[in-house]
Amino acid sequence: MFAELLSATVLLILVTDPFGNVPLVVAALREVPPERRLRVVVRECLIAYFLLLVFLFGGKAFLELMHLSETSVSIAGGVILFLIALKMVFPSPGGVFGDGAVGEPFIVPLAIPAIAGPSALATVMLLASRSPGSLGMLVIAVSITMAISVVVLAGADRVQRVIGEHGVLAVERLMGLVLTALAVEMLLSGIRTFVTQLR
């Protein structure tokens, strides 16, 4: 139980990438008064948390409604994770998701897609479909992930000052490398299941 919780939490932290989102948060909140920044970060994290829970509990019904198999979600999730991981390892000037926000951000780009992006939504759906009897444990994993995100992103300015832009970049690249391995594993798992079903 604890091993599953730890594994799910680590995967969700890697997918939501709070440290990698630090530069995006700093850029997005540049025009926001300092006294409102914490409120904005908490609000965006709560929106992302709610969305992740919706996909966690409604993921199976959504898959059935769209006639999607766990194998296809595993392969698609692996592809998305791999693309996100590549951008983390080889960052572009606009960041992983771009930062064209003006004024106070609302939902986009912080809640979606920075925190609850396609890879995070696909991951919670996949975890729920693989372990339908462990939804309580997955809710705890999502909650821990969001709590960590709130702490890291609320102190985004301090984090960037302490470890510097190069430090943030190094952490993001390290997380990208780990996420690349997880994406490949997810892809291989989906392909393995697909090949087995053909026999």
DAKA-V909559 format. One record per backbone hydrogen bond with DSSP energy under -0.5 kcal/mol. CO is the residue of the C=O (numbers start at 0). NH is the residue of the N-H. If there is no record, write none. Layout:
co->CO nh->NH
co->CO nh->NH
This chain:
co->0 nh->4
co->1 nh->5
co->2 nh->6
co->3 nh->7
co->4 nh->8
co->5 nh->9
co->6 nh->10
co->7 nh->11
co->8 nh->12
co->9 nh->13
co->10 nh->14
co->11 nh->15
co->12 nh->16
co->16 nh->20
co->18 nh->21
co->20 nh->24
co->21 nh->25
co->22 nh->26
co->23 nh->27
co->24 nh->28
co->26 nh->29
co->28 nh->31
co->32 nh->35
co->32 nh->36
co->33 nh->36
co->33 nh->37
co->35 nh->39
co->36 nh->40
co->37 nh->41
co->38 nh->42
co->39 nh->43
co->40 nh->44
co->41 nh->45
co->42 nh->46
co->43 nh->47
co->44 nh->48
co->45 nh->49
co->46 nh->50
co->47 nh->51
co->48 nh->52
co->49 nh->53
co->50 nh->54
co->51 nh->55
co->52 nh->56
co->53 nh->57
co->54 nh->58
co->57 nh->61
co->58 nh->62
co->59 nh->63
co->60 nh->64
co->61 nh->65
co->62 nh->67
co->63 nh->66
co->68 nh->72
co->69 nh->73
co->70 nh->74
co->71 nh->75
co->72 nh->76
co->73 nh->77
co->74 nh->78
co->75 nh->79
co->76 nh->80
co->77 nh->81
co->78 nh->82
co->79 nh->83
co->80 nh->84
co->81 nh->85
co->82 nh->86
co->83 nh->87
co->84 nh->88
co->85 nh->89
co->91 nh->94
co->93 nh->97
co->105 nh->107
co->106 nh->111
co->107 nh->105
co->108 nh->113
co->109 nh->114
co->110 nh->115
co->114 nh->116
co->116 nh->120
co->117 nh->121
co->118 nh->122
co->119 nh->123
co->120 nh->124
co->121 nh->125
co->122 nh->126
co->123 nh->127
co->124 nh->128
co->125 nh->129
co->126 nh->130
co->130 nh->133
co->131 nh->134
co->133 nh->137
co->134 nh->138
co->135 nh->139
co->136 nh->140
co->137 nh->141
co->138 nh->142
co->139 nh->143
co->140 nh->144
co->141 nh->145
co->142 nh->146
co->143 nh->147
co->144 nh->148
co->145 nh->149
co->146 nh->150
co->147 nh->151
co->148 nh->152
co->149 nh->153
co->150 nh->154
co->152 nh->155
co->154 nh->158
co->155 nh->159
co->156 nh->160
co->157 nh->161
co->158 nh->162
co->159 nh->163
co->162 nh->166
co->163 nh->167
co->164 nh->168
co->165 nh->169
co->166 nh->170
co->167 nh->171
co->168 nh->172
co->169 nh->173
co->170 nh->174
co->171 nh->175
co->172 nh->176
co->173 nh->177
co->174 nh->178
co->175 nh->179
co->176 nh->180
co->177 nh->181
co->178 nh->182
co->179 nh->183
co->180 nh->184
co->181 nh->185
co->182 nh->186
co->183 nh->187
co->184 nh->188
co->185 nh->189
co->186 nh->190
co->187 nh->191
co->188 nh->192
co->189 nh->193
co->190 nh->194
co->191 nh->195
co->192 nh->196
co->193 nh->197
co->194 nh->198
co->195 nh->198
